[in-house]
Structures are given as C-alpha cells and as structure tokens.
Amino acid sequence: MANVGIDVKVTNTVLGGVPNVNANSILFVSSATATDDGDMAFALNTPYLLRSVDDLETLGITEENNAAIIKHVKGFYNPVSGVDNSGTVLWLVGIAGGTQPFTNTVGVVLQTIANGFQFRPRNIIFAFGALTDTVMTPALAQTAIDALYDEGFATVALVPSEVVTATTPSAFADAVADASNLNAPMVGVVAVRDVPTEGAITGRVGGYMATLPVGTSIGDVSLPAFDDELYANASGVVPFTAFTSADYKKVGDKQIIFARTRAPKNGLWLNDGATAADPATALSTLEAGRVIASMVDDLRAFFVNYLNNKIPVTSTGDIQPTYKQVVLDNARASVITPYIESGDISDARLSLVALDNDMVGTRTWQVTLSILPAPTLRWIDGFVFYVKNL
C-alpha cells in the first residue's frame, strides 16, 4: 500500500529585536558531541545563535549527549538568583576535546556576522566539557582578540583555569598558576566551580558579566551575592568559604577570578574582574577591557561614515578648523558623553589631526581617544580607636 499523508514538524526559532551588543556573547564548549536528527542538527566548530536555554532543543542537544553544554548555557542565562538573560544573544560552538587549545577562534567568530554586525559577540567564553581538556590558554585567547580587533570585533574573553592538584585552600593558593605576568589584558581566568567535581563555571560568570554595564565590576559588592557555596578549580573539594584572608590575597595577587566572603554580609562574591595582566596596568580588569571594547566600537561606527567623504581644507592643505570642530563635537556627543552619563568613565578627550598636518597629501586622519576611567575601589584601610574628646 502506498503511503499517503502529511508529515509536519515544528521547531523552535529565534525571535527578538536588535540585540545589545555589549551583552552579545559566544560560548565555546570542549568535548562536545555533534548531533544529526533530521531538522535538529548540531555540528562542531559552527556557531549557533541562541536566545534562551529552550533553543537547545532545536539543535538536538540533551543531557545525554551534551551535558556540559546544557550546564554552561543554563549558567549563562540564569547566572544568579533573580537574573534571567532570556533574549540575550549567545552563540554556541561545540569543539573537540583534547590537550591542545582551540585555534580557530577568529574563523568561527567571523561567521557570526552573516546576518549583520549587530549580532557580533562582545564576550568570548571558553568552557570545560571534560576536565582533562585544554580548552584555551590566556595567551592564545589574547592573540585571537588582537586579530579580531583588526577584523572589526572588539572583545574580551573568559577562560577556565587549569585544574590544579590541591585539597586545601592554602595548597590551591600556592598551586594555581600566576596570570599576572601573561600580558593578556583582555582575558579573565576563572577558577570557580559550583560543583566540586566539575569544571570552572565560565558560562555562568560570562552570563553574569553580560548583565552588567560595561564599567561595572563582576565583583561589585553592592550587588546581591553571586552564590552561597562555591569551590576552587582543584582536584579536591576546596570550598572558598574555607579560605583565610591570606589565601584570598595570594590568589588575588595572581590575577585569578575566584569567589570570596565579604564579611559581615552573607554569601560569596567574585573577588573582582581580574585579567591576566599586571595589576598596575590600566587593562588589568574586565570592566576596563569592556569599556575600551565598547568605546572602540562606537568610535569605529562614528568615523566609518567619513570614509571617502570630501574634506574641506585650508590654503596650506590642513583640515579646515571649523569643519574639524564640528566633527569633534559630534564625536564627543556620540562616543564619549553616553559613557560619562552612565558612570562607566569619568571623562575622555578626543583629538583629530591630519597626518603631518597635510590632508591633501596624506588623506589620513589621526584620531586619539584618551579616557579618564571611573576606577573601582580596591582596598580600604580603617583606623578605630578611643579618644578623650572629639
């Protein structure tokens, strides 16, 4: 007998308005498993656009075939109690496991603009699929970020710290690798677990970062606690609540993202948004990197409209001063003022000159943006004593 009938399949699709680029993220999860069930397919090394955890169903991703992906995506969309990131752009990329870090970051990120630059990721997140994987090193992540800047992508990244052999807080503080000398100022190294036998929760930390204004630290103690119990990325069960002040200081000096108590408040906060760079440098925090990345994007978006425009010049061939001042005034309104009003920076100054003061001969503008940051408070020295009178 011939088959007669209709076969209709319903799959979930991505809907939503123009995304907030500063929240847009891309998540690489190692030791991923490809799926192929007709319309539901998930290939490795390919970015898939998500706007909620539910979108994983359309890729055929389940707890059985990709438990780590489920965990990190759930962490991204619900990083802390009361926060739901549904609607936020998250590109998901499954990559193979192994002892070599992923090397095609740039090629994959470039695929995210097929339907428009508004979907480009600002935050790059690398996550463990298996604890034996080497997902990404800070140095290689920084190399990828440098290359992406050349391609028009201004980004920061989170990578998991390597699992270290330690069963006590002091042993972990001694063993975790020092990231302060790695010269990777746009990369944060996460050494935080929410389950002591699983990998660093980079997906969750990235989701939390995506909810915050670019100039806000992920360790801002005025915000609700990140969690009540978290663990160090160690071979043993090492809860951060068991760390002493000396342990916290030793890990903090290594520019590692970890969790800590903040007495007398209950709960745990991320220590700060440290990056793998010298703490004395301007780009030693993720918030500094995110502000720079966002302002670079805005600067690029403003000045790209002037390419191949006719530029009025003086009799000496330099830019006509009145015209230049109009450009600078408009640039300040578009690129600088919004960040002052949001409190992400204190102020900034923009300068514009023709190369060698010769617009006719060089046809080149030199633009300099100098930013006065709104620094986060790192330390308070208090003095308490009795006196006879005041």
N, C-alpha and C positions, 0 to 999 in steps of 0.2 A: 504494500500500500504506500502511495506517495505521501510525503509529509506536507501538510497544509496548515498554515497558521501564521502567527506573528510572534516574534521574539523581541521584546523591548527591555533594554537595560537602563537603569537610572544611576547616574554617578553624580557625586557632588562636584561643584565647580567653584572657582574663586571669584567672588564679587567684592566690590569695595571701591571707594573713591581714590583720589590721588594720595599716595602714601606719604607719611612723614619720613623723609629721607634719613634724618638723624636716628630714627628708630629702626630703619631697614637693616636686616642682618642676614648673614649667610652662615650656616652651620655645617661643618664637615664632621662626619662620624665615621670612625675607623671600624674595620672588621664588619662592614655592612654586607648584607645578602641581597642580591638582585632578585626581583620578583617578576613574573610574567603570567598573568591570568587574564588573557584577552585584553579588555579595555583597561584593566588595572595592571600597570607595569611600572617597575622601578629599576632603572639601570644605574650602575655605578658611574662615578665621575661626571654626572649630569645634574645640573641644578633644577630643582622642582619648587615652584612657588607655593608656599602655604600662607594661610591667614588664620588658621586655628588648628588645634590638635585633630579635629574631625577630618581635615583634608588628607590625613594619612591614609584614610580608608580608600581613597581613590587610587592610591599607589599600591594597594595590596599589602601594606605594612602592618604587621601584627606583633603581639608579644612573642609569638612562637618563632617568627623568622627574623625579627629585628628588635629585640627587647631594649637594646641600648638607644636606638633611635627614638623609640617611644618615650623612654625616660628623659632624654635630653630635650625633646620637643615639648613634652609636658612641663618640664622645668622652665623652658623659655617662656611659655605662655602663662604660667602661674608661678612666678618665681618666689613670691612671698604671700603670706596670708592677705586676702583682700585685693590682690592685684590680678587682673585678667587682661592679658595682652591680645586677646582675640581681635583680629582686624589688622594687626601689625604684620608687615611683610617679613617672612622668614624663608629664605631659600635653603632647601635641604639638599645636601650632597652626601651620598654614601661613597666611601673609599675603602680600598682593601686594607687589611691589617698587615702587621709585619714590623720589622726593626728599622726600616728606613722611613723618614718623614715624607709626607706628601709633597710632590714637587711641581704639580700643575695648578697651583692656586690661581695664578694670573689667568691662565687659559679658561678655567671654569668661571671665574668672576666675570670675565668679558662676555660670557653667554647670557648674563642676567639682563642685558640691555636690549635684547632682541625686540621687545615691545615698548621700549622707551627708557630714557635715562632716569626717569622718576622712580624706577624700581631698583636702581643700583644700591648695593649694600654699603652701609657706613661701617658696620661692625662685623668682623670676621671671627668666627668661633670655631675652634678645633676641639673635638671631644673624643674621649676613650670609647671604643667599642669593646676592647679587651685590654686588660691591664698590662699585657706583655707588649702592646703596640708602642711604637714611637710615632706618635701622631704628627707632631710638628715641633721643631726647636724654635726658641725665640729669635735666633739669628736668621734662620731661613724665613720665618714669618716676616721679619723686618725687611729682608731682601724683596719679598713679594710685595709688601706695602710700598716700598720705594719704586718698584716697577709699575705698580698700579697708579701711583701719582702721575707718572708720565702718560698714562692712558686716560687720565681724567677722572680717576677714582681716588677720593680722599678717605682713608680708612684707618681704623685701629683694630687690634686683634687681641684675642684671649687664647692662651694655650694652656694645657694642663701641665703641671709639674710632673716630673718622673716620680714613680712610686719609690720611696726610699726605705731602706731596711731600718726600721725603728719600732720599738714597742713602748717607748715612754716619751713624754713631751720633750725632755732635755735631749734625748737621743735624736729625736726628729729635728729639733732646732740646730743640732750640730751637723746632721747629715744632709739636710735639704740644700740643694745647690744654690750658690750665691748668684743672683741675677743682676746685681748692681753694676757689674763690670762687663755686661754683654753688649752694650751700645745698641740696644733695641728699644728706643724710647716710645714707640707706638704699640708695644706689645706687653700685655699683662700676663703674669704667670700665676695660675690658680692652683692652690694646694688645699682645696676644701672639698670634703666629701659629706654627703648627708647619710650615706650608708657606709660603715667602716670597711666593707669588703668590695666596694665598687669604686669606679673612677671619679676623678675630680669633676665637680658639677659645673663645668664651664657653660653648658647650655643655660642653666639656671642663673648663673652670675651674669651672663650676657643678656638674658631676658630682663633682669633687674636693671642693668645699665641702660637698656633701651627705653625704659620707662622714665628715666631721669633727664632733666635738662642737661645740655652738654657740659655745662660748667659745674655740675653738682657731683661731688664725690660719692662713689658707691659705699663709702664708709661713713656717710653723714649720720651722726648720732642723734640729730634732731628728728630723723625719720624712724618709723617703727623698726623693731628688731628684725634682723634677717631670718633668724631661726632660734630655737631653744637649745638644740644639741647638734653640733657638727663635729667632724673628725678630720684629722690631718691625713694627708695622702701618704700613708705609711703602711708597711707590711703588717703592723699590729693594730689593735684598736687603741687609737690615741685621741681622746676627746679634747677639744680645745678648752673646755671648762676646767681641765686639769692642769693647764699651763700656768706657770708662775709669771710674774712681771718680767723676770729675767729671760724666760723662754720667749715671751712675746717680743721683747726687744731684740733678741738675737735673730728671730725670723724676720722681723720688720726691717732690720738693718740690711737684710739680703734682698730687699725689694720684692718680696713674695706676697701675693694676695692670700690672706688667711682670715680666720674668724677669731673673735676675742670677746671677753666680757667687758662691760663698761659700767663698773660699779658707780652708784648704787642701783642702776637700772637693771631690770631683769631681762635676760635674753642675750643673744650674741649678735654682734655686728661684724661686717667685714672690716678689717683693720683700716684699709684705705684703698685707693685705686692705683697702687704702685705699678710702675712699668720697669722693664728690665734695663734700667739705666742708672747712672749716678744720681742719687737723691738730691744733689746740689744743683742739678741742671733743670732748666725750665720744663722740659718734657719728661719729667720723672713721674707723672701721674696720668692716668687715663683721661681724667677730665681736661687736663691741659691739651692732650692729644686730640680729644674730641672737639674742643673749641677750635683748635687750629684747623682740623679737617673740615669742620663746618664753614669756617670763615674762608678757607681756600676755595671751597665750592662756590660760595657766594661771590667771591672776588672773580673767579673764573666766569661765572654766569653773567656778572655785570660787564666785564670788559670784552667778552667774546662778541658782543654786539657792535663793537667799534672796528673789528677787523674789516679791512678793505673799504672803510669809510674815508671820505675826503677830509683832511685835517687842515684847517686854516693856519698859516704860518706868518711870522714877521718877516721884515725885509732881510734879516740875517738867516732865515731858514729855520728858526726855532718855532716851537708851538706858540700860537697866539695866546697871550696871558689870560684874556677874558674867557676864551674858549676853554682853556685848561682849568680855570677856576670853576666853571660850570660843571665840568666832568668830575672834579674832586668833590664838589658839594653834593652832587647826585650820588657819587660812590659812597660818601660818608653816610648819607641817609639810607642807602640800600645795604651796605656791607657792615657798617660799624654801629650805628645807632641802635638797631634791634638788640644787639648783644649787650650794650650798656643798659638799656631799659629792662632787659631780662635778668640783669645782675651777673651774667656769665663772664663779663670783663669789666674792668674799671674805666678804661678809655682806650683809644687807639688813634694812631696818626697815619695818614696815607700821603705819600708823596708821588709825584708823577713828573718825569723829565724825559725829554728826547735823548736818545743815546748820543753822547758827545755834543749835546745841545744842537743837533743837526737833524731836524725832522726830514728835510728834503733829501739829504744824502743817505741817512741810515733807515728811515721809515720804521724806526723802532722806538717803542716806549719802554722805559724802565719804571716799574711800579714797585714801591716798597710799603709794606704794611707793618707798622710797629705796634705791638699790643701790650698794654699795661694790664696784667692779669688781676683777677679778683681772687687772691690766694686763699686756700683753705688753711684753717688754724691747725697746726701740728701738735703743739705742746703748750701746757700751762704750768708755770712754776708758782705755787702758792705759799704764802707765809702766814702762819697763825700763831698768835701769842697774846698773853695778857699784858695790859698796861695799867698804870695808876690812874691815868685820865686820858680823855680823847679831845 
